[in-house]
Amino acid sequence: MTAPDASVGPFLASLTLARDDGWALSPDGLWLATFASGLPTRVHVLEVSSGREVLSIPGSPVAGLHWASPEVLWVLRQQPPNDLRVVAHAVPDGGVLETLGLSNARAHRCRVTSSADGALALVAPVQWPSEHRGARLRLGALLRGPVPELVRPLDPHELRGVPASPVRRAVVASLGPDGQKVAWVYGSTRERSDVPPTARSDGALVFYDWRRDKVTVTTVRPLGEPSGLLWCSAGEVAWLAHTPDASPRLLVAEEDRVWDLSGGLRDAVALDGGDALQLHPDRETLLVGATETLDGRVRRGFVVALRSVGGVPGVREGVFWPTGARPAFGAVCAAADGALWSVDARRPKTLCVRRQEGEAWVLVRELDLPSASPRRGGLRVLPGGRRALLWWETPGPAREAPGTVLAIVDLRG
């Protein structure tokens, strides 16, 4: 990761992240924390309004970041040989409020999901890998915050009532908005050639009420490997399912039924498994990145999935941004007021930020780039609609992975 630069061209701040670097935005949109995966490992905290760095925290390799409150940042650090250390820092002064060790919880990358009130958080690997059951144990942990306190460890492979499997399956997890249930999605092994036919099993959706130790299991077939699990409501979740020979599918589920929403798309449209699912503030709409391929030309865009508890969800196409022969680029997000914003690269070396007004997309800001051909990325409009975070991939030197540019932009120009 390059050091953050303030006032770079049209941006308040800009930095380049390596593939495994990461970032997290505070709930109020005032602070941006980033970390580098290489050595030296250092966490940087920027003030979003100015792009100024206010804090730099050295330490051991970082597995993830989480804002436990607008003033408390958790830094998840890898602790040899197999543990994780959660360090809570006050922001902006950087003081250490608490350090909590988690046994058998080390992962290359962790994901933290929290209850709606922020009082509880689930620390877990981004994905439990599919591996032999004799492999090293990896646990998740339910914590109380904002100063971290262990509530209980969680092992997805030891939940009572979950069908046994001779091999470990890929698993993703997310804490529900009420903090009472954890959703787990277990990948199927029926598509895996490395698993003997007699040992293959279906996927499963599990809701775990940890206070009552109650497990509800729904078989999901076919499933593949899950990613992007999120809660739409107190009783409904959505995720993407990946298989080797097909584009990802969007699944929405309650405790007793599962819908595959991707079946309503045209053959030319495929969901983009690299983009995160987004839940609209109305909590009835999912925004999903997609690509459209016509006559060899690829356009990037999004589709809108309409879901309602107890109803029949549907899907419709959104917008696709024409990019000609250049690599497809375009992304969308919903602001806190429900308005849709997009970013696209319809011209070389230029990003265009637009806001949807009625049926039209109105240009808000044009941004000149230092190099052409931005690739996949996204945006997030911050509270108040005055600033946004933009990110996009840039081609790396030969034999090097692409980097990602993360920038803070003033939308007022």
C-alpha positions in Angstrom: 0.0 0.0 0.0 1.3 3.4 -0.9 1.2 6.1 1.8 -2.0 8.2 1.6 -1.6 11.4 -0.5 -3.8 14.4 0.2 -5.2 16.6 -2.5 -4.2 14.4 -5.5 -5.7 16.0 -8.6 -9.5 16.0 -8.2 -9.3 13.8 -5.0 -9.1 14.9 -1.4 -6.9 11.8 -0.8 -5.8 8.8 -2.9 -3.8 5.7 -2.1 -3.0 2.5 -4.0 -3.8 -0.8 -2.3 -2.3 -4.2 -3.1 -4.6 -7.1 -3.7 -4.7 -8.3 0.0 -4.8 -4.8 1.5 -8.1 -3.6 3.1 -10.1 -0.7 4.4 -13.1 0.2 6.6 -15.2 3.3 6.8 -16.5 4.5 10.2 -20.4 4.4 10.6 -20.7 8.2 10.5 -18.5 8.5 7.5 -15.9 10.7 9.3 -12.9 8.3 9.3 -11.4 5.9 6.8 -9.0 3.2 8.1 -6.8 1.2 5.7 -4.1 -1.5 6.2 -1.3 -3.1 4.2 -0.9 -6.8 4.1 2.8 -6.7 3.5 5.6 -5.7 5.9 5.9 -3.3 7.6 2.2 -3.7 8.6 0.6 -0.4 9.5 -2.9 0.8 9.9 -3.6 4.3 8.6 -6.7 6.4 9.6 -7.7 9.4 7.5 -10.1 12.2 8.2 -12.6 12.0 5.3 -13.5 15.7 5.2 -9.9 16.7 4.4 -8.1 13.6 3.3 -5.6 14.2 6.1 -4.0 11.3 7.9 -4.6 11.5 11.7 -3.3 8.2 12.9 -0.8 5.6 12.0 -0.6 2.3 14.0 2.2 -0.2 13.6 2.0 -3.9 14.6 1.8 -7.5 13.5 0.0 -8.6 10.3 -3.6 -7.5 10.0 -6.5 -9.9 9.3 -9.3 -7.3 9.3 -10.7 -4.0 10.6 -14.0 -3.2 12.2 -15.5 0.0 13.5 -17.2 -1.0 16.8 -18.5 2.6 17.1 -17.7 5.9 15.4 -14.9 6.4 17.9 -13.6 2.9 18.4 -11.7 0.9 15.7 -10.9 -2.8 16.1 -7.7 -4.0 14.5 -7.7 -7.8 14.1 -4.1 -8.9 14.2 -2.7 -12.4 13.4 -1.2 -14.0 16.5 1.2 -17.0 15.9 0.8 -19.8 15.7 -3.0 -20.0 15.4 -4.7 -17.2 17.4 -6.1 -13.8 16.7 -5.7 -10.6 18.7 -8.4 -7.9 18.7 -7.0 -4.5 19.6 -9.5 -1.7 20.3 -8.1 1.8 19.5 -9.7 5.2 20.3 -9.9 7.4 17.3 -8.5 9.9 16.6 -5.9 9.7 19.4 -5.0 6.1 18.9 -5.0 5.0 22.5 -5.4 1.2 23.2 -8.7 0.6 25.1 -8.5 -3.2 25.3 -6.7 -6.2 23.8 -8.5 -9.5 23.5 -7.0 -12.8 22.5 -9.1 -15.3 20.5 -7.8 -18.9 20.5 -7.8 -21.0 17.2 -9.3 -18.0 15.3 -6.5 -17.0 13.1 -7.4 -16.5 9.4 -5.7 -14.8 6.5 -8.7 -12.5 6.3 -11.5 -12.0 8.7 -15.0 -10.5 8.3 -16.8 -8.8 11.2 -20.6 -8.5 11.1 -22.5 -6.7 13.9 -26.0 -6.3 15.2 -28.0 -3.2 14.2 -27.2 -1.5 17.5 -23.5 -2.4 17.3 -23.6 -4.1 20.8 -22.6 -7.6 19.4 -20.2 -8.6 16.7 -19.3 -11.8 15.0 -15.6 -12.3 14.1 -15.1 -15.0 11.5 -13.0 -15.9 8.5 -14.3 -14.4 5.2 -14.9 -18.0 4.3 -14.1 -21.2 6.2 -12.1 -23.2 3.6 -13.3 -26.5 2.3 -10.7 -28.9 3.6 -10.3 -32.3 5.3 -11.9 -32.5 8.7 -8.5 -33.3 10.3 -7.1 -29.9 9.2 -6.3 -27.3 11.8 -9.3 -25.9 13.7 -10.6 -22.5 12.9 -13.2 -20.9 15.2 -15.4 -17.8 15.0 -16.1 -15.7 18.0 -19.1 -13.7 19.2 -18.0 -10.5 21.0 -19.6 -7.8 22.9 -18.5 -4.2 22.2 -17.5 -1.5 21.6 -14.7 -2.5 24.0 -14.2 -6.2 23.0 -15.4 -8.9 25.4 -15.7 -12.5 24.5 -19.2 -13.9 24.7 -18.5 -17.3 23.2 -16.5 -19.1 20.5 -18.3 -20.7 17.5 -17.4 -23.7 15.4 -19.5 -24.2 12.2 -18.5 -27.8 12.0 -19.7 -28.7 15.5 -23.2 -27.1 15.5 -25.8 -29.6 16.8 -28.2 -30.7 14.1 -26.1 -29.8 11.1 -25.8 -32.8 8.8 -22.3 -34.4 9.1 -19.9 -34.4 6.2 -16.8 -36.5 5.7 -15.0 -33.4 4.4 -15.1 -29.8 5.6 -17.3 -27.6 3.4 -16.8 -24.0 2.5 -18.8 -21.9 5.1 -19.8 -18.3 5.4 -21.4 -16.6 8.4 -23.2 -13.4 9.3 -24.7 -12.0 12.5 -28.4 -11.0 12.3 -29.6 -7.4 13.0 -31.1 -8.4 16.3 -27.9 -10.0 17.5 -29.7 -13.2 18.5 -29.2 -15.4 15.4 -26.2 -16.3 13.3 -26.8 -17.4 9.7 -24.4 -20.0 8.3 -24.3 -21.2 4.7 -22.5 -24.5 4.0 -21.3 -25.1 0.5 -22.2 -28.4 -1.2 -19.6 -30.9 -2.2 -21.6 -32.6 -5.0 -19.7 -30.5 -7.7 -16.3 -31.3 -6.3 -14.2 -33.8 -8.3 -11.8 -34.2 -5.4 -14.5 -35.6 -3.1 -15.5 -39.3 -3.6 -19.1 -39.7 -4.8 -20.1 -41.6 -1.7 -18.8 -38.7 0.5 -20.5 -35.8 -1.4 -23.3 -33.8 0.4 -25.8 -31.0 -0.3 -25.4 -27.5 0.9 -27.3 -26.1 3.9 -28.6 -22.9 5.3 -28.5 -22.8 9.1 -30.0 -20.3 11.5 -28.5 -20.6 14.9 -30.2 -18.9 17.9 -27.1 -18.8 20.2 -29.0 -17.7 23.3 -31.3 -20.7 23.2 -28.9 -23.0 21.5 -31.5 -23.7 18.8 -30.5 -24.8 15.2 -32.8 -24.6 12.2 -31.4 -26.4 9.0 -32.7 -26.1 5.4 -31.1 -28.1 2.7 -30.1 -26.1 -0.4 -29.4 -27.9 -3.7 -27.5 -27.3 -5.8 -25.4 -24.7 -4.1 -21.7 -24.6 -4.9 -19.6 -22.3 -2.8 -21.3 -19.3 -1.0 -20.1 -15.7 -0.7 -21.4 -12.3 0.3 -23.9 -13.5 2.9 -26.1 -10.7 4.3 -29.3 -10.3 6.3 -32.2 -8.6 4.6 -34.4 -8.7 7.6 -34.7 -10.4 11.0 -35.7 -13.7 9.2 -34.3 -13.5 5.7 -30.8 -13.7 4.2 -29.3 -13.5 0.7 -26.0 -14.7 -0.8 -24.2 -15.6 -4.0 -23.6 -19.2 -5.0 -20.6 -20.1 -7.2 -20.0 -23.2 -9.3 -17.0 -23.8 -11.6 -18.9 -24.0 -14.9 -21.6 -21.3 -14.5 -22.0 -17.6 -13.5 -23.0 -17.0 -9.9 -26.6 -17.3 -8.8 -28.4 -15.1 -6.3 -30.2 -16.9 -3.5 -32.7 -15.4 -1.0 -34.0 -17.6 1.8 -36.1 -17.7 4.9 -35.9 -20.5 7.4 -38.1 -22.9 5.4 -37.7 -21.9 1.7 -35.1 -20.7 -0.8 -35.5 -18.7 -4.0 -33.0 -18.6 -6.9 -33.5 -15.1 -8.3 -31.0 -15.4 -11.1 -33.3 -17.5 -13.3 -35.2 -14.5 -14.4 -32.2 -12.9 -16.3 -31.6 -13.0 -20.0 -29.0 -15.4 -21.2 -26.7 -12.5 -22.2 -26.7 -11.2 -18.6 -24.5 -12.8 -15.9 -24.2 -11.9 -12.2 -20.8 -10.7 -11.2 -19.4 -12.8 -8.3 -16.7 -10.3 -7.6 -19.1 -7.5 -6.6 -20.6 -7.4 -3.1 -24.3 -7.7 -2.7 -25.9 -4.4 -1.6 -29.1 -3.9 0.4 -31.0 -0.8 -0.4 -32.1 1.3 2.6 -35.7 0.3 1.9 -34.6 -3.2 2.9 -36.8 -4.6 0.1 -34.3 -4.3 -2.8 -30.9 -5.9 -3.5 -28.4 -4.3 -5.9 -26.3 -6.9 -7.7 -23.4 -6.3 -10.1 -23.7 -7.9 -13.5 -22.2 -8.0 -17.0 -23.9 -8.2 -20.4 -22.2 -9.8 -23.4 -23.5 -9.1 -26.9 -21.6 -9.8 -30.1 -18.4 -10.1 -28.1 -18.8 -6.7 -26.4 -19.0 -6.6 -22.6 -20.9 -4.1 -20.7 -20.9 -3.8 -16.9 -24.0 -2.8 -14.9 -26.3 -4.0 -12.2 -29.6 -5.8 -11.7 -32.3 -5.1 -9.1 -33.7 -8.0 -7.0 -37.0 -7.3 -5.4 -37.6 -9.4 -2.3 -40.4 -9.4 0.3 -40.8 -11.8 3.2 -43.7 -14.2 2.5 -44.0 -13.0 -1.1 -42.5 -14.1 -4.4 -39.2 -12.3 -5.1 -38.4 -11.2 -8.6 -35.5 -9.6 -10.5 -35.2 -6.9 -13.2 -32.4 -5.4 -15.1 -31.0 -2.0 -14.0 -28.5 -0.1 -16.0 -25.5 -1.2 -18.2 -22.7 1.3 -19.0 -21.3 1.1 -22.6 -17.5 0.8 -22.6 -16.7 -0.2 -26.2 -13.5 -2.1 -26.6 -12.1 -0.9 -23.2 -12.4 -3.1 -20.1 -15.9 -2.9 -18.7 -16.3 -0.5 -15.8 -19.3 0.7 -13.9 -20.7 0.5 -10.4 -23.8 1.6 -8.4 -24.7 2.3 -4.8 -27.6 3.5 -2.8 -27.1 6.5 -0.5 -28.7 6.7 2.9 -31.7 8.7 1.5 -32.4 5.8 -1.0 -31.1 7.7 -4.1 -29.0 5.6 -6.6 -25.6 6.8 -7.6 -23.3 5.4 -10.2 -19.8 5.7 -11.5 -18.7 4.8 -15.1 -15.8 5.3 -17.5 -17.5 6.0 -20.8 -14.4 8.0 -21.9 -10.7 7.1 -21.6 -9.0 8.5 -18.4 -12.3 9.9 -17.1 -14.7 8.7 -14.4 -18.2 10.1 -14.4 -20.2 10.1 -11.1 -24.0 10.3 -11.7 -27.2 10.5 -9.6 -30.5 9.0 -10.7 -33.3 11.5 -10.8 -36.5 9.9 -12.0 -35.6 7.8 -15.0 -32.5 9.9 -15.9 -28.9 9.7 -14.7 -27.7 13.2 -14.1 -23.9 13.9 -14.3 -22.6 15.2 -10.9 -18.9 15.1 -11.3 -16.2 14.3 -13.9 -12.9 13.1 -12.6 -9.7 13.0 -14.7 -7.6 9.9 -14.0 -3.8 9.6 -14.1 -4.1 6.5 -16.3 -6.6 4.9 -18.6 -8.6 1.6 -18.4 -10.0 1.5 -14.9 -11.3 -2.0 -14.2 -13.8 -3.3 -11.7 -14.5 -1.1 -8.6 -17.2 0.7 -6.8 -18.3 3.8 -4.9 -20.0 4.7 -1.7 -21.7 8.0 -1.2 -21.1 9.3 2.4 -23.8 10.7 4.7 -24.9 14.1 3.4 -24.2 13.4 -0.2 -21.2 15.8 -0.3 -18.3 13.2 -0.5 -17.8 9.7 -1.9 -15.3 6.9 -1.7 -14.3 5.6 -5.1 -12.2 2.5 -5.9 -11.1 0.8 -9.1 -8.5 -1.7 -10.2 -5.6 -0.7 -12.3 -3.4 -3.1 -14.4 -0.2 -4.0 -12.5 3.3 -4.5 -14.0 4.0 -7.8 -15.8 3.6 -10.8 -13.5 2.2 -8.6 -10.7 -1.4 -8.6 -9.5 -3.6 -5.6 -10.2 -3.6 -2.8 -7.6 -6.7 -0.9 -6.4 -6.9 2.8 -6.2 -9.0 4.1 -3.2 -9.9 7.8 -3.4 -12.0 10.3 -1.5 -13.7 12.8 -3.8 -15.7 16.0 -3.1 -18.8 15.7 -5.2 -19.4 19.4 -5.2 -16.4 20.0 -7.5 
